[in-house]
Amino acid sequence: MDIPRIFSVSESAHRIHDPFTPEKLATLGAALRLEAGTRVLDLGSGSGEMLCTWARDHGVIGIGIDMSRLFTEQARLRAQELGVADQVEFIHGDATGYVSDDKVGVAACLGATWIGGGVTGTVELLAQSLLTGGIILIGEPYWRQLPTTEDVARGCLADSISDFLTLPELLVSFGRLDYDVVEMVLADQDSWDRYEAAKWLTMRRWLEANPDDEFAKDVRAQLTSEPERYAAYTREYLGWGAFALMAR
């Protein structure tokens, strides 16, 4: 079980696998008013930066689940580096259908709502692990501006314009699920740059170190096409945010 290799290569130097900077992740933790001892579940936990820094800064405890062997190992090393290995646990596994044995105060899925078949299914999944009065945390893209054609949507790596909502529509959709939106922190173009552009140097360094790898042609194709595609499409049209929800 693992993620596609292109992500293991291009995001191998990332600590945050979403268009958030460390500052935005810290802002989100502060905005949630986390108390020491709060149990957090993170489905699709990547390299563990959210759980590890929140354990250090707010005293939370919790579990992260991720399909990537590399990212899970990086998360464990990060926990040791920050001195919080006794507070957080990282499991290599499929987060699809995962329900915590112990109810949590925050149940999160940032940027991996495919595990529940979309936002609605992921909210329903996270709710099964949540204490009464707890917070669900969803990270999801939205259209900053609506694409003019389906080709533009595909340029943003969406299958269709209908894949995502505008920000007002997304907020309304949470209400239709009978949740209040109680906080949000949004990516901006600078934080998108830090997520996307950082991949390019990583890929270039990987190509220099692995010229004879059979995967090199795929990495070269990605490095050649991604800067232009990102600047023309994702950077202009796609937003991303983390949304805190509480059941009504």
Secondary structure, 3 states (H helix, E strand, C coil): CCCCHHHHHHCCCCCCCCCCCHHHHHHHHHHCCCCCCCEEEEECCCCCHHHHHHHHHHCCEEEEEECCHHHHHHHHHHHHHCCCCCCEEEEECCCCCCCCCCCEEEEEEECCHHHHCCHHHHHHHHHCCEEEEEEEEEEEEEECCCCCCHHHHHHCCCCCHHHCCEHHHHHHHHHHCCEEEEEEEECCHHHHHHHHHHHHHHHHHHHHHCCCCCCHHHHHHHHHHHHHHHHHHHHHHEEEEEEEEEEC
